[in-house]
Amino acid sequence: MIIARSMSDGWLSNSYVVGDQPGGHGVLIDSGGPLEPILEAIQEHRLNITHLLLTHHHQDHVVHNAEYVERFGCGIWGHAEERSGCRDIEHEIGDGDEIVSGDLSIRAIHTPGHTTGMLAFVVNDQVVFTGDTLFKGTIGGTMAPGHATYADLRHSIMEVLLALPREMEAYPGHTDATTIGAEWEENPFVRIWRGLEPEGEGPCTAFGRPATLVLRAADYDGGTKCWVRFHEGGLDEIVPGSQVTGD
């Protein structure tokens, strides 16, 4: 299998091209990274691009959709829930749907949380592309445009993605790759969910509202990601650390 990545300098968002073999078929996953590294990999491996698959609708993952369609004539596939935020989606796919491109078999997995229609893609039962649900050492937020709920995100991570084989490589929507096993063992959010670490109990303010800071952990961008529990309503959310003051 061929996997090449392009990452945006600003957003740190990834685009991927996945190919079955040199001179064979390939698919694109998200389009937020610069085109050049992806186009170079496609040319180097002489890939026939058949699909552009979207994990979700946020601009940092779809900005180059039109350029790829113009170059390769590939259709754009995404979840129905993402269409309101991305009119580019031509073909709807949902949980368990399979896409075949040459010797690639790609299974869509619905992982709501960061958005309601977030998809992950398992390729040939060997690797998974996790979008903005699960990253190396951190997780996606639950207050972005089109978000679902904290409960949805937790279920998507603990019951869906982390149910995949421990040795499976995971390629996230931002920055570096990881493995399912590494996140099961080391991800600080997962460790609390597993009961291996205690929840924090300190007071904080998040988006100007009083809350309890359950966890502040390193995020993929060099900042922090926080799990907070708002006093009003008792709702849990995963939010940018820049929006949280106090410990």
KOLROPA-770529 format. One record per residue (C-alpha): x, y, z negated. Coordinates in pm, whole numbers, padded with zeros to 5 digits, always signed. Each point is the difference from the previous one (the first is absolute). Layout:
% KOLROPA-770529
XYZ
...
This chain:
% KOLROPA-770529
+00000+00000+00000
+00116+00352+00082
-00076+00284-00245
+00119+00358+00049
-00090+00303-00211
-00013+00376+00043
-00039+00227-00304
-00105+00364-00010
+00250+00232-00167
-00280+00208-00152
-00279-00239-00086
+00227-00303-00044
-00272-00194+00182
+00090-00305+00205
-00087-00115+00350
+00081-00356+00101
+00028-00200+00317
-00031-00377-00039
+00095-00232+00285
-00019-00374+00048
+00327-00036+00197
+00221+00194+00243
-00190+00049+00324
-00325-00092-00173
-00294+00178-00158
-00024+00249-00282
-00229+00217-00207
+00039+00337-00166
-00105+00057-00360
-00075+00364-00087
+00147+00297+00186
+00121+00251-00258
+00374-00047+00051
+00204+00153+00284
-00056-00164+00337
+00363-00034+00107
+00114-00293-00218
-00315-00195+00086
+00032+00068+00373
+00367-00100-00009
-00086-00330-00170
-00277-00070+00251
+00240+00063+00289
+00284-00197-00157
-00217-00307-00053
-00205+00049+00320
-00330-00027-00184
-00344+00020+00156
-00202+00205-00254
-00360-00117-00026
-00147+00161-00315
+00036+00296-00233
-00122-00110-00344
-00084+00260-00263
+00018-00065-00372
-00206+00314-00071
-00096+00342+00134
+00229+00247-00181
+00191+00232+00233
+00343-00123-00108
-00093-00342+00146
-00181+00098+00321
+00169+00315+00132
+00156-00164+00310
-00298-00215+00098
-00060+00183+00328
+00362-00023+00113
+00009-00376-00045
-00330-00050+00180
+00120+00214+00290
+00330-00189+00029
-00124-00356-00043
-00373+00005+00069
-00055-00186-00326
-00328+00022-00187
-00025+00119-00360
-00137-00234-00267
-00116+00101-00348
-00263-00058-00266
-00348+00144+00056
+00026+00199-00325
+00294+00195+00145
-00179+00123+00312
-00137+00313-00166
+00357+00111-00067
+00152-00127+00326
-00200+00028+00319
+00281-00177+00187
-00116-00343-00121
-00143-00188+00297
-00033-00352-00140
-00125-00089-00347
+00164-00276-00202
-00077-00118-00348
+00101-00243-00269
+00116-00333+00142
-00010+00108+00365
+00286-00130+00212
+00185+00170+00283
+00225-00198+00234
+00282+00154+00200
+00218-00257+00172
+00132-00223-00277
-00104+00246-00270
-00303-00087-00211
-00104+00300-00210
-00260-00028-00274
-00168+00313-00135
-00059+00019-00376
-00229+00263-00147
+00175+00171-00294
-00213+00300-00104
+00123+00244-00261
+00215+00272+00154
-00271+00016+00268
-00325-00191+00036
+00106-00165+00326
+00365-00072-00075
+00134-00305+00182
+00308-00212-00053
+00130-00223+00280
+00150-00346-00050
+00208-00106+00300
+00057-00370+00073
-00046-00068-00373
+00357+00127-00044
-00018+00373-00075
-00263+00250-00114
-00038+00368+00080
-00162+00154-00307
-00081+00356+00109
-00040+00238-00294
-00125-00260-00245
+00324-00154-00128
+00349+00146+00025
+00340-00100-00131
-00029+00069-00372
-00322+00200+00015
-00356+00004+00133
-00237+00222+00197
-00202+00285-00146
-00376-00001-00047
-00086+00367+00053
+00106+00050+00363
-00255+00086+00272
-00236-00292+00062
+00109-00183-00313
-00176-00291-00167
+00042-00070-00373
+00268-00100-00247
-00182-00333-00047
+00011-00057+00375
+00373+00075+00013
+00081-00227-00291
-00199-00285+00155
+00164+00053+00340
+00345-00024-00157
-00044-00266-00266
-00254-00230+00164
+00080+00046+00369
+00355+00114+00078
+00171-00162-00299
-00182-00325+00075
+00220-00031+00310
+00313-00220-00022
+00264+00145-00231
+00271-00024+00266
-00199+00200+00256
+00163+00324+00112
-00222+00306-00039
+00039+00304+00225
-00180+00302-00151
-00133+00319+00151
+00281+00203-00159
+00374-00062-00046
+00161-00334-00075
-00109-00360+00040
-00038-00233-00296
-00137-00348-00071
-00320-00117-00161
+00204-00173-00269
+00201+00312-00083
-00317+00205-00049
-00158-00273-00210
+00301-00001-00231
+00123+00361+00003
-00272+00245+00102
-00081+00198-00319
-00373+00027+00079
-00022-00373+00063
+00187-00078-00320
-00261+00186-00206
-00283-00169+00191
+00162-00335-00077
+00015+00087-00370
+00381+00001-00006
+00028+00367-00101
-00229+00216-00215
-00209+00286+00129
+00114+00349-00095
-00223+00203-00229
+00140+00353+00021
-00218+00303+00082
+00045+00177+00332
-00172+00230+00243
-00065-00126+00354
-00137+00233+00265
-00079+00236-00288
-00213-00256-00185
+00081-00163-00335
+00106-00362+00031
+00210-00278-00149
+00327-00079+00176
+00001-00379+00032
+00318-00012+00212
+00242+00234+00174
+00225-00189+00242
+00241+00081+00281
-00163+00054+00338
+00134-00069+00350
+00071+00369+00068
+00229+00059-00297
-00281+00142-00213
-00236-00190-00225
-00336-00172+00024
-00232+00003-00302
-00280-00221-00125
-00234+00223-00199
-00327-00057-00186
-00218+00308+00004
-00170+00079-00330
-00321+00106+00171
-00161-00314+00139
+00293-00224-00094
+00097-00048+00366
+00346-00136+00087
+00181+00150+00300
+00343-00029+00162
+00124+00352+00073
+00315+00190+00104
+00224+00076-00294
+00024+00360+00117
-00364+00041-00108
+00059-00130-00351
+00144+00195-00293
+00076-00130-00347
+00091-00347-00121
